[in-house]
Amino acid sequence: MAVRIIATEQLASLLGVLSHPHRVRIIEELRHEERDVNALAEALGVRHSRVSQHLSLLRSHHLVVDRRDGRHVYYHLANPQLAQWLLTGLDFIEAELIRAEEIRASVEHARTIWSAEEP
């Protein structure tokens, strides 16, 4: 039983780290190549300091690794499969969108039928 508790706590911790949109975008930006803070800040449209804070958290959880080249620091994914895992997560969002579209279409259909009924 303790093994399951440890595993679920670790997974919950990982999901917590990934729970900010900027951190998800950083993972996405690093999926194919390493980038420095300036490139990430430009891609995300946020301040350099904000990106650094997110990278620090991602680094402390061993999701990204840095490589120094003189004064520049480049970041890459510790495990590139993480980006693929997040991409797979879009399937869940898409399924909800399909369901929401079905509900919207049903509501619209009901509105049309009900508004055409005579009292």
N, C-alpha and C positions, 0 to 999 in steps of 0.2 A: 504494500500500500504506500509506503514512504517514497518509493520510486515514482509512482504516479503523481504524488504531490510535488515532488521536485520537478518532474517534467512539466507539469501544468504551470507551476510557478515560473519556470524559465521561459516557457512560451508566452505567458502573460506579460512577463518583463519585456520580451522582444516586441510584442505587439504594442506595449506602452511606448517604447522607444520610437516605433514607427507611426505613432498616433498623430504626428504633426504633418500637415501638408508639405511644408518646406523640406522636411526630412525625407518624405517619400519622393519628392522631386529631386533631391540630391542623389538618392539611390538611382533614380531613373537617368539622371544626367551622367552618372558614373558607369552606366551599364556597358558601354563599349570602350571607353577610354578614360584615362586619368585626367583630372582637371585641377587647377589651382583655385584658391578662394575667389580671386577676382573673376575668373571665368564663371564660376558657380553663381556668384553674386549677380553678374550680368544676366545669366540665363534665368535666374529666379526673379530678378527685378527687386532684390532686397539689398540692404546694406551689408557691407563686408563684415562688420562686427556680428551681425545676425547669423550669417552663414558660418562664421567661425564658431559661434556658440553651438549651432546644430552639429557641426563636424566634430566638435569636442565630445558631445554626447554620443554620437555614432562611433567615434574612435574608442571611447571608454567602454562601450559594449562590444568592441571588436568587430564592428560591421564594416568599418573603413580602415584603411591603413595609409599612412603617409610615407612619402619618399621625398627626401630633401635633395635639392640640386642647387648648391650655392645658397642664395637668399630665398629661392623659391621653394615652396612646399606643394607637392602634388598629392592628390588623394585618389585612391582607387578602392574598389570593393574587395573586402577580404574574401568573400565568397560570391562570385558573379551569379550564382544560382539565385541569390536573393532577389535580384532584379526580375528574373524569370518568374519567381514565386509571386511577386507583386503583380506582374502582368497577368498571371493566372487568376489573381484575385479580382481582376476586372470582370471575369465571367460572372461573379456573384452580383456585381453592380448591374451588369447588363441584364441579368435575369430579373432583377427588381424593376428595371426600366421597362422591360417587356410586360411584366405584371402590371405596372402602373399605367402603361398604355392601354392594356386590356380594360382596366378599371375606368380610365378616362373615356374610352370608346363606349363602354356600357352605360356610363352616366349620361353621355351625350345622346345615345340612342333612347334611353329612358326619358330624357328631357323632351326629345322630339315626339315620342309617342304620347307622353302624358300631356304635353301642351296641345296636342291635336285632339285629345278626347273631349267630347262634349259633356257638359255637366248633367 
